[in-house]
């Protein structure tokens, strides 16, 4: 009769230590986010108490006349982010469908490798290549300087595309593995199974890709700084120059840290923080609201 060893008592202790370590990490992350929020709130609060918030939310930015309105830059941020996301998201969904069965397996494998490599390319490389190639093309085709909403939008679309694709692709692979037998029993081909079974089952992945992709578009500073033209004005067309909040913060903080213009940057930071927090709260709500059976 084989000897039966008693169960080890070290495993529960190890699991408890790992659990406590994860809890401590989560608490530290929450504390860091709360600290950033309090820091921004403390430096932004005087604008609310003194009535300066109305001056900050005006469309006029003229530090010479002590006018520090950021409304045009806030509008540029949302316009650029939404337009780039509107291009990248459906394109990312189409790429994921191609990767998971609508395209040839060999080509899909090569494309998946290219998408993963795109995440390793520094953002400055995207901006530099676009400034040397895309901007002259836009200038030659439509006139103007070429440093415009259109140029920044196209490159920002390319920048956030891997985020959308990789998140949704992982979800589609998991859902396809769970529903393969069901689709086969229904007599569905690979394309029909993807469109009518797998894609509807990726509700959590679709929302997660949308939330993180849009957050990536809002938070990028280098592409708008290099390609959008840095014009402090409300853009009226895709060929106009613009200055989003992220590039505005980078420009002002790098040149002056003592004037009233620098103080107004905390309002810019608070807007960006609230947008990012809203995106993350939406993602957490989607995950909580999704049934357990739909989660990977």
N, C-alpha and C positions, 0 to 999 in steps of 0.2 A: 504493500500500500504506500503510495507516494506521500512524502512528508508535506504537509500544508503549512506554509509560513503564515504567521499572523500578519494582518494588514499593517502597513507602516503608518506611524503616527506623524511622520514628517510632512506628508503631502498636505493635510489640512493646514498646518502651520505655514507652509510655503504659499498655499493659496491665499491665506489670510494676509500674509505680507504683501503679495502681489496686489491684492484688492486694496489694501491700505495705500500702497504706492500709487495706484491709479487714482484713488480718491484724493490723495494729496496733490497729484499733478493737476487734476481737474479743479481743485480749490485754488491752486496757485494761478492757473490760467484765468479763472473767474475773477480773482483778486486783481490780476494785472489789467484786465479789461475794465473793471470798476475804477481802478486808479486812473486810467486814461480818461474815462468819462468824467470823473470828478475834476481832474486837471483841466479839461476843456471847459467844463461848466463854470469853474471858478474864474477863469480868464474871460469867459464870454458873458458872465452874469452882469458886469457893469454896463454892457451895451443895452441890456434890458431895463435896468434900473434908471439909467440916465436918458433913455429915449433914443440912444444912438443906434438902436437896432434898425430903426426906419431908414437911417442914413446908410447903414451897411447893406440893407436889402434894396437900395436904389440901383438903377442901371448905370450910374455914372462913376467911373474910376478915374480920379484926377488928383494924385497926391499933392501936387503943387497948390491946389486950392482946398486941400484937406477934405476931399471927397473920396470916400472909400467904398463905393457901392460894388457889390459882388453879384448882383442879380444877373447880369449878362453872362458871367462866368458860370453861375449855377445852371442857367439855361443851356449854355454850351456843353456842360457836363452831361446833362440828361439827354440832350439831343444827340451827341456823339455816342454815348453809351447805348441808348435805345436803338439807334440806326445800325450800329455795328452788331448788336445782339440780334436784331431782326434779320440780318443776313447770316450770321454764324449759326443760329439755332436750327433753322430748317435745313441748312447745309449739313450740319452735324448729324441730324437725324437721318438724312439721306445717306451719308457716309456710313453710319452704323448699319443701316439696312443692307448696304452693299457689302460690308464686311461680314455680315452674318448670314449670307446666303443668296443675295440677289446678284452678286458678282462672282466671277471665277475664283476658285479657292486660291490659286497661286497669286493672282493679282491682288486679292484681298489680303493675303499675308504680307505682301510687299507694302501695300498701302498702310496696314496697321503698323508696320515697322517705321514707315516714314512719319506717321502721326506721333508715335512715341519719341522719335528723334527730334521732332519739332519742339517738344517741351524742353529739350536741353539747349536750344539755341538762345543765347542772351537777347533780351529785348533790344539792346542797343544795336545789335546786328540787323534786326528787322528794320529799325529806323534808319540806319545808315544806308542799307541797300535800297530802301524805298526812296530816300532822299536823292540817291544817284540815278535811279531808274524810273520809279513811278512818278515822282514830282515833275521831271521834264516831260514825261508823256502826258500828264494832265495839263501842263502848261501849253504844250503844243496842240492838244486837241480842243481845249476850251478857253485858252487865254488865261490871263492873270499870272500870279506868281507860281501857282501850282501847290503852294503850301496852304492847304484848305481843309475844310470839313471832309470833302470827298477823299482826299489822300489819307488823312488820319483814319477815316472810317474803314477803308479797304484794308489797311494794314492791321488795325485793331481787330477786324473780323478774323484775319488770319491768325492773330495772336491768341484769341480766345477759343478758336475752333478746336484745338487739341483738348482743352478742358471739357468741352461739351462731349466730344467723341469718346474720350477715355472713360468718363463717368457712365455714359449711357451704354457704351459697348460692354462694360463689365456686367451691368444689369441685364442686358439682352442675352448675354451668354448664359447667365444663371437661369433666367426665365425659360430660354429655349431648352435647357437641359431638363427642366421640370415638366415641360409641356410637350416634349417630343412624341411620347407614346399617345397622348390624347389627340394631337394633330394627325398622327398616322391613323388612329382609329376612326377619325372623322373623314379620312380620305383626302386630306388637304395636301397640296403640293408645298414645296419649300417656300415659295413666294407667298402663297395664300396664308400659310401658317405664320409667317413673319408679320404680315399686315393685319391679320384678323385675330391672332392668338397671342403672339409674342409681344408685339408693340402695345396693345391694350394692357397687357400684364406688366408693363414696365412703368406704371404710373409713378412710382416712387423715384425711379431713375430719371424719368422725364422732368419731374419737378426739381430734383436735385441738380441735374445738368443745367436747367434754366436758372436756378438761383445762383449757383457758383459761377456760371458763365457771365451772368449780368454783373455779379459782384467783381469779377475779374475785369470787366470792361470799365466799371466805374472807378476802380482803384488804380488803374495804370496811369502813370505820370509821364513816362519817357516818350511814348509814341505821340501823344498830343503835343508835348514840348518840342519834339523834333519836326513834326509834320503839319500841325494845325495852323501855323502862322502867327500865333501869339498876339492876335488883335483883340483888344478889349472892347468888344462891340457885340450886339445881338446879331447872330448870323441869320441871314435871310434866304440863303440858298446854299447848296452843297459846294459851290465854288468860293464861298466867302471864307475868310480866315476867322479863327476863333481862339479863345484861351479858356480851356476848362479849369476847374478848381484845382486839380492836382498839379498841373503845370504852373498855375499861378502861385501856389504855395512854394513850389520849388524855386521859381524865379525870385520871388520877394525874399524868401528866407535866405537865399544864397547871396543877396546883395545888401540887405539892410535888416538889422535885428534890433534897432533902437527906436524907430519912428512909429507913428500911429498906423502906418500901412502894415507894419509887422503885427501890431495888436489885432488888426482886423482878420488876420489869418486864422485866429482861433475860431471865429465864426465859420470860416470855410471848413476847418477841421471838424467842427461839430456837425455840419451838414453831411459831410462824408461819413462820419461815424454813425450818424442816425440811419443813413441809407444802408450801410453795411450791416448794422445791427438788425434792421428790418429784413434784409435778405436772409440773414442767419435765423431769425425767428420764424420766417416763413418756411425755411427748410426744416426746422425742428417741428413745426406744426404739421407739415406734410408727413414726416416720419412717424409722428405720434398718431396721426389720423389714418395712416395706411394700415389695413388689416395685416395680422402677422403672416398670413399665408402669401401675401404679395411681396414680402420683404426677402431680399437675397440672403 
